[in-house]
Structure formats: C-alpha cells, structure tokens
Amino acid sequence: MKVLVQVEDFDAGAEVAQLRSTASGAIVQFVGVMRDNNQGDTVASMHLEHYPGMTESSIERILVEASERWSLLGCTVIHRVGTVLPGEQIVLVAVSAAHRHAAFQACEFVMDYLKTQAPFWKKEQLHNGESRWVDARESDDRAAARW
C-alpha cells in the first residue's frame, strides 16, 4: 500500500506501472480532476487543507479495509493539498488485483470512503472574488453507505 498526501502533481501512468506484476490480472485507476464550476458558479481555484498524520492514517485504514474485503495485490492513493487549478489532478486511486471485479469494486470503495472519511477541507475561490468552503454532499454519504 502506498499513501501520499502532497502539494506536487503526480504521474498517474508511472504510479500505475508500479502496480503491475505477473500476478495482477487487473489494475483499475481513478483520477479526480478539478472542475472549473460548482453549484452554478465558475471556480478559479481550490485550496485543500488536511491534518498531517491523521489524514494519512485515515487513508491507510481505508486501504486496510479494502484489502480485507477484496484480495488486492496493491493499492496507491495520492491526494494533493494546497492550491489546485481547474484541469489539474487532485487524487489518484489505483488498485491491483488478480481479477477485474475485485479491482473495480475496491477502487470505487476507496474513492467513496476517501470522500466521506478522510479529513480534507476544501475552499473554493470563485471568479467573482468570493470564496467558500465546500460542504460534504449527501450523494457522497449515500455512495459510501452502500458498502
């Protein structure tokens, strides 16, 4: 398992390549990218904050739970913090397993739990100069509850 919380961008292809092995029949990846709009407003940037140490531990617990539910060969989560601009990558979840079904489900599970369980705070800077904190969404809670 690999967990990184960092300011720097990441190379998703290189990270996925590190999960490849002869035992792996499937590698599923999700890359979250920042949109330039939210709730009908144009967003200029987003600032992500976290609680160092607590955030990484929280993500590691999510990966342990995923590994207990599915036979995973590897899993990588990289989440950016700091200021992110529209079109830039925010998060990578990549999962390796012997079979595609386990890889798809585990990847979706990890992402759903990241959205609801990992301690990140997001503040959007709008084009009109205003800023606002991004609230948790009920749809994310519903997605995590199905697991």
Secondary structure, DSSP 8 states (H G I E B T S, - for coil): -EEEEESS---HHHHHHHH--TT-SEEEEEEEE--SEETTEEEEEEEEEE-TTHHHHHHHHHHHHHHHHS-EEEEEEEEE-EEE-TTSEEEEEEEEESSHHHHHHHHHHHHHHHHHHS-EEEEEEETTS-EEE----HHHHHHHHT-
